[in-house]
């Protein structure tokens, strides 16, 4: 569930349904057998100064919220690391040859939450992000957080970049705009 995108999973389900095969996306089959599995990189993230990013984080979040309303959505879930890096003006060294940070994000008018491992943040970076209106949360808490979205909330997601586990964590009584 954490590896297949919504789009890929739907395509696979359609193909396998014809053969009477069902996909179970809530199981983690790898962790029990992958001994010495590498952990998520613990590299510190850093902020990209406004002179390079073009605008402050809070301005980008306001811009995103304006466009969410135009699309009829209340909130946005970001899973693509480059999109999160842009929206929050952060960079990192978690992926070779890509200046991104392993993270998730939730953006709404009420709150914007950056889900990242706490050890990736210096005190100064955390304080600066908070000044920009960003709530910091542990990367491992994304599923629990999403499961508590209020009923009838309209959630905007990119089905090509959102994994099926994240998608399935959104309560059924929420509307999903793909």
Rosetta blueprint (number, residue, H / E / L):
1 X L
2 X L
3 X L
4 X L
5 X E
6 X H
7 X H
8 X H
9 X H
10 X H
11 X H
12 X H
13 X H
14 X H
15 X H
16 X H
17 X H
18 X L
19 X L
20 X L
21 X L
22 X L
23 X L
24 X L
25 X L
26 X L
27 X L
28 X L
29 X L
30 X L
31 X L
32 X L
33 X L
34 X L
35 X L
36 X L
37 X L
38 X L
39 X L
40 X L
41 X L
42 X L
43 X L
44 X L
45 X L
46 X E
47 X E
48 X L
49 X L
50 X H
51 X H
52 X H
53 X H
54 X L
55 X L
56 X L
57 X H
58 X H
59 X H
60 X H
61 X H
62 X H
63 X H
64 X H
65 X H
66 X H
67 X H
68 X H
69 X H
70 X H
71 X L
72 X L
73 X L
74 X L
75 X E
76 X E
77 X E
78 X E
79 X L
80 X L
81 X H
82 X H
83 X H
84 X H
85 X H
86 X H
87 X H
88 X H
89 X L
90 X E
91 X E
92 X L
93 X L
94 X L
95 X E
96 X L
97 X L
98 X E
99 X L
100 X L
101 X L
102 X L
103 X L
104 X E
105 X E
106 X E
107 X E
108 X E
109 X L
110 X L
111 X L
112 X E
113 X E
114 X E
115 X E
116 X L
117 X L
118 X H
119 X H
120 X H
121 X L
122 X L
123 X H
124 X H
125 X H
126 X H
127 X H
128 X H
129 X H
130 X H
131 X H
132 X L
133 X L
134 X E
135 X E
136 X E
137 X E
138 X L
139 X H
140 X H
141 X H
142 X H
143 X H
144 X H
145 X H
146 X H
147 X H
148 X L
149 X L
150 X L
151 X L
152 X L
153 X L
154 X E
155 X E
156 X E
157 X L
158 X L
159 X L
160 X L
161 X L
162 X L
163 X E
164 X H
165 X H
166 X H
167 X H
168 X H
169 X H
170 X L
171 X L
172 X L
173 X L
174 X L
175 X E
176 X E
177 X E
178 X L
